[in-house]
Amino acid sequence: MNDDEFDELVDDATHAVNDLIPDRYLDSLSPDERSNLLVQINDALTPILRDLIGWEPED
C-alpha cells in the first residue's frame, strides 16, 4: 500500500466514523469545530490503521 492509498483509507474511515455520530450532536458545532472533530478522528484512526495493516510511510 502506498502513501496515497493509506491516506485514502484513513480518510474513508474518518468519514465513516463521523457519519455514525447522530446529527443532534453535530448540529451545535460550528464549521471550525466540525473540521476539528474530523482532524481528531483522523488523528486517532491513523495509528490504529497503521498498526492493523503494518503500513510504513514511503521514503
ChimeraX commands (.cxc) that place a marker at each C-alpha (Angstrom):
marker #1 position 0.00,0.00,0.00 radius 0.5
marker #1 position 1.46,3.36,-0.97 radius 0.5
marker #1 position 1.08,6.65,0.93 radius 0.5
marker #1 position -1.85,7.84,-1.18 radius 0.5
marker #1 position -3.74,4.59,-0.68 radius 0.5
marker #1 position -3.15,4.72,3.07 radius 0.5
marker #1 position -4.31,8.35,3.22 radius 0.5
marker #1 position -7.45,7.41,1.31 radius 0.5
marker #1 position -8.11,4.52,3.70 radius 0.5
marker #1 position -7.75,6.81,6.72 radius 0.5
marker #1 position -9.97,9.48,5.13 radius 0.5
marker #1 position -12.66,6.92,4.28 radius 0.5
marker #1 position -12.56,5.52,7.81 radius 0.5
marker #1 position -12.67,9.03,9.28 radius 0.5
marker #1 position -15.78,9.94,7.33 radius 0.5
marker #1 position -17.39,6.59,8.15 radius 0.5
marker #1 position -16.92,7.23,11.88 radius 0.5
marker #1 position -18.18,10.80,11.50 radius 0.5
marker #1 position -21.28,9.51,9.70 radius 0.5
marker #1 position -22.10,7.33,12.73 radius 0.5
marker #1 position -22.38,10.35,15.04 radius 0.5
marker #1 position -26.02,11.42,15.31 radius 0.5
marker #1 position -26.77,14.81,13.78 radius 0.5
marker #1 position -28.16,16.08,17.07 radius 0.5
marker #1 position -24.59,16.15,18.40 radius 0.5
marker #1 position -23.09,17.69,15.29 radius 0.5
marker #1 position -25.74,20.36,14.69 radius 0.5
marker #1 position -24.47,22.52,17.53 radius 0.5
marker #1 position -20.90,22.55,16.18 radius 0.5
marker #1 position -19.54,25.45,14.17 radius 0.5
marker #1 position -17.82,24.69,10.85 radius 0.5
marker #1 position -14.43,25.05,12.58 radius 0.5
marker #1 position -15.49,22.66,15.35 radius 0.5
marker #1 position -16.71,20.12,12.78 radius 0.5
marker #1 position -13.41,20.38,10.95 radius 0.5
marker #1 position -11.53,19.95,14.24 radius 0.5
marker #1 position -13.63,16.87,15.02 radius 0.5
marker #1 position -12.65,15.31,11.68 radius 0.5
marker #1 position -8.99,16.05,12.38 radius 0.5
marker #1 position -9.26,14.43,15.82 radius 0.5
marker #1 position -10.95,11.32,14.38 radius 0.5
marker #1 position -8.31,11.15,11.64 radius 0.5
marker #1 position -5.50,11.50,14.17 radius 0.5
marker #1 position -7.00,8.74,16.33 radius 0.5
marker #1 position -7.51,6.32,13.45 radius 0.5
marker #1 position -4.13,6.78,11.77 radius 0.5
marker #1 position -2.02,4.83,14.30 radius 0.5
marker #1 position -4.73,2.18,14.71 radius 0.5
marker #1 position -4.89,1.51,10.97 radius 0.5
marker #1 position -1.11,1.75,10.62 radius 0.5
marker #1 position -0.66,-0.96,13.26 radius 0.5
marker #1 position -3.51,-3.08,11.89 radius 0.5
marker #1 position -2.15,-3.31,8.36 radius 0.5
marker #1 position 1.53,-2.89,9.18 radius 0.5
marker #1 position 1.84,0.18,6.97 radius 0.5
marker #1 position 5.10,2.10,6.80 radius 0.5
marker #1 position 5.36,5.50,5.05 radius 0.5
marker #1 position 7.26,5.61,1.81 radius 0.5
marker #1 position 10.69,7.26,1.95 radius 0.5
marker link #1:1,2 radius 0.2
marker link #1:2,3 radius 0.2
marker link #1:3,4 radius 0.2
marker link #1:4,5 radius 0.2
marker link #1:5,6 radius 0.2
marker link #1:6,7 radius 0.2
marker link #1:7,8 radius 0.2
marker link #1:8,9 radius 0.2
marker link #1:9,10 radius 0.2
marker link #1:10,11 radius 0.2
marker link #1:11,12 radius 0.2
marker link #1:12,13 radius 0.2
marker link #1:13,14 radius 0.2
marker link #1:14,15 radius 0.2
marker link #1:15,16 radius 0.2
marker link #1:16,17 radius 0.2
marker link #1:17,18 radius 0.2
marker link #1:18,19 radius 0.2
marker link #1:19,20 radius 0.2
marker link #1:20,21 radius 0.2
marker link #1:21,22 radius 0.2
marker link #1:22,23 radius 0.2
marker link #1:23,24 radius 0.2
marker link #1:24,25 radius 0.2
marker link #1:25,26 radius 0.2
marker link #1:26,27 radius 0.2
marker link #1:27,28 radius 0.2
marker link #1:28,29 radius 0.2
marker link #1:29,30 radius 0.2
marker link #1:30,31 radius 0.2
marker link #1:31,32 radius 0.2
marker link #1:32,33 radius 0.2
marker link #1:33,34 radius 0.2
marker link #1:34,35 radius 0.2
marker link #1:35,36 radius 0.2
marker link #1:36,37 radius 0.2
marker link #1:37,38 radius 0.2
marker link #1:38,39 radius 0.2
marker link #1:39,40 radius 0.2
marker link #1:40,41 radius 0.2
marker link #1:41,42 radius 0.2
marker link #1:42,43 radius 0.2
marker link #1:43,44 radius 0.2
marker link #1:44,45 radius 0.2
marker link #1:45,46 radius 0.2
marker link #1:46,47 radius 0.2
marker link #1:47,48 radius 0.2
marker link #1:48,49 radius 0.2
marker link #1:49,50 radius 0.2
marker link #1:50,51 radius 0.2
marker link #1:51,52 radius 0.2
marker link #1:52,53 radius 0.2
marker link #1:53,54 radius 0.2
marker link #1:54,55 radius 0.2
marker link #1:55,56 radius 0.2
marker link #1:56,57 radius 0.2
marker link #1:57,58 radius 0.2
marker link #1:58,59 radius 0.2
view
